[in-house]
Structures are given as structure tokens and as C-alpha cells.
């Protein structure tokens, strides 16, 4: 049965949210906030502030809080002298740029965590069917277009338009261009040429570390990048955004006009599809499986780990069947969670150990089949003898958790805090250390209420023994604003 796919766009003054829904279930969520718009695709005039020969890279000031990262390979790709040559032949970074040099760069990846934006000097201007490379010189075609006849048709069409209009630069033909009309391709190419003319004019007078060109807002990028043949509707709950979308579609994607729909209902659009509940669930570590099993997802800076458990599922026949059924269900759910949470980088999946080689193959096949629907490039390894599967998924923007959450001020992102007893014992040791060093007249312990309570109850004898040992008075003060791990020792 063909899937029923829809795109829901919720627009508020402070935030735009785009939900990709397949068969009634949320598959992807894209967020763009007014105060922190993504910058992938933006073009800047930057200034090289530091060259790192050991890393074959440079840091570039583009006017943001963190300097961008520019690798030598992303400089060489912009130079015709290296066309067709392997990246290992790229000359040392210090021969390509130097500190203080002005460079025109485009953002490949948004800043993530402590890392600045990933940059390239290979500038590109995407449209619905093509990617225009102003400094390029070739015509490339998406590998997903498999028909030899269609590939040849598109190549000849683009080449003819380049010659007819005297266009400069290169073009990459996107997957969406398959079966596109000659007129659509020609219109895209002329639009990109006009847009590049505007951008190149802005470059001439730009000061270093300034923005030159900004990509279109999320609601319009959605139409450009997320639409596919199976899409039934694009529903937008903002009249202003709907009108802009219709205008954008009329200019570049007339086939989408009939799929656009304004939603004026009293019930919130995301509430109508139960999207809010699914977003809330995506914030939790634990994902429940329909069978009764579960998965624990932990995201760290280095990698993401997914642990599969049988939970309350006991199976109907035998233990091996229980493990197989749980892993099989988890394999499909993992692919869904990768898209929904936008997990990138290295993902390690700890499946429940299975003895049957046939079962292992079926689980891996199910995962690969589910991941095939993911637009983001993803690679999956075989199941190791320990039942581990390594997945790498391209990371171009922050994950859902990184966008919507922040590090806990209490546990600093660890997910655990010290017990009350641990804090009490630390306080007693700290008083002993400070007494040896400062010999104060008296000490006051300022701590959370539950810590003070423990020192007055279970640990009262320990506190009395310490007071007698140092021969100094010790008083206690509870502060309602202190967290469990927080305390101070005041000297008198």
C-alpha cells in the first residue's frame, strides 16, 4: 500500500515548525527560530584568523560567535587546477590561505555544540531541480537517477541551455529533476544565474566577516527540498506564509500549487495530528516498543548509543523467538528515531544477543530497508559477535535534543547527581581541610535543606565528633535555592 505523506507547517512569530508525516506518523521535525535561524547555505565574506598546518585546515571569522572551520579539501574543490585529482594531492593549507586573507565561504554545517560552522569555498546555489556552482565547470547528475536515457536527456538539456544563454559555471542535476520538463530546467538555470548576479554584486562591496547571501526561510526550503512524488498535501496554518508559498510555487514549482492548503481551523494544526505528543516522546531516553520491549537512547558529544531490551515481552514459543521479535521491531523503530531525533555521527546499537545467523540477517535486512527511506546518507555495518551494529549518519544540523533542550544545571548533562550522603561526607572532609589551613574561629555550613536535615539526623554524631575534634563551633544553614550538590562553608 502506498504511503500517505503530508507536510505540516506551523508558523508563529517566534518559530516555524515543519512536520513530515507518513501514514499519520511523524517522521521528521524541522525547527527554525527567529533568534537562531540555521545558517546552512548562507554565503559570507570571511577573514582567515588562524592556519593549522597539522590539521590541513584554517579558522575563519565570519562574524559569528565561533569561528568557522575550513579544510584544505574544501578550498581545493573550488580550484580548477585540482579537477579530477584525489584529495591527497591537495597542497599544504599554508600554500592555499594565510592569516588575514579574505575568503568567500558557504556554510556546509551549522555550529554544533562547541564546534563552529563547517565551511567550503565551493559556492553553490540550490534550486528545485539543480545546484548551480558559479565557480564550477562540469555537469554532474545524481546517482539516484538510474535511467541511462533520462540521464542523457538531462545532461544534453543543461548543456544546451549553457550554450544558448552563455552561462558560466557548473551544474549538478538533482534527483527531483528526473522527468522534469525542458521548460522547468531552463527556468531554474536562468533563475540561478540571476540570483548569482545579485550575490556577486554584493560581494564587491562587502566588508570582512559579513553575511552576503541568506538562504530562503524554512517554509520555502521545505517546498524545495522535502517534496517528492508521493506527497499529497502541504498544510500551512499561517495565511501570510501560505500566500508566500503559493507565490514561490507559482514561480518555481507550479505543480505544487494544487497541493498547498491553508489550514484555518480552531484546533492547532499539530494537535490535529497528535504531533505535540510525538515531539514530547522524542525528548525521552526510553522508547517503548509495541511488543513490550524498549530501547534506551543516550546521546553524547562523541556518539549516540541505543540499547535494546526485551522489557515485559516474554514471547509465545521460546526465548530465541522473544529476542528475535524484539530486535526485529527495534530495527524498524531505530530507523524512525534516527530521522525523528535527527541523530548524526556515530550511532552504536546494542541488540539483544541472538544465536541464529538467519535471525541476525533478517534483523539487519529490516533495518536497512527502513533506513532506505531516510533522505540523509546513512551507512550500516554487519552485526558484530557482541551483537553491536555501527551506524554512521551524516550530520548537517543539530539534533532535535540539541535544538530543544539545554544541559542540566544540576548534573551538567551527566544524568546523575551525588547522593545526600556523599555531599555530607564531602562537607565534613572540607571542614577538616579548611580548619588545618585557616584555623577559623567558627564554621557555618550553607547547603540544601535535605543535606542539612541529614546532618542533623543520621549524621548528627559525625558532625558532633568533628566539632569536638577541631574544637570549633559548627552551625548549619539551609538555603532553599541551593541544589543537592551545592554547598558553601563560611569562616568566622
Secondary structure, DSSP 8 states (H G I E B T S, - for coil): ----EEEEEEE-SSEEEEEEEETTEEEEEEEEETTB---TT-EEEEEEEEEEGGGTEEEEE-SSSS-EEEEHHHHHTT-GGGTT--GGG---HHHH--TT-EEEEEEEE--BTTB--EEESS--EE-SSEEEETT---EEE-TT---HHHHHHHHHHHHHHHHHHT--SEEEE-GGGTT--HHHHHHHHHHHHHHHHHHHHHHHT--TTEEEE----HHHHHHHHT--TTEEEEEES-HHHHHHHHHHHHHH-GGGGGGEEE---SS-HHHHTTHHHHHHHTTSSEEE-TTS-EEEEEE-SS-EEEEEE-TT---SS-HHHHHHHHHHHHHHHHHHHHHHHT--EEEEEE------HHHHHHHHHHHHHHHTT-SS-EEE----TTSEEEEEE---S--HHHHH----TTTTTSS----HHHHHHHHHHHHHHHHHHH--SEEEEEE-HHHHHHHHTTTHHHHHHHHHHHTSEEEEEE-TT--TT-EEEEE-
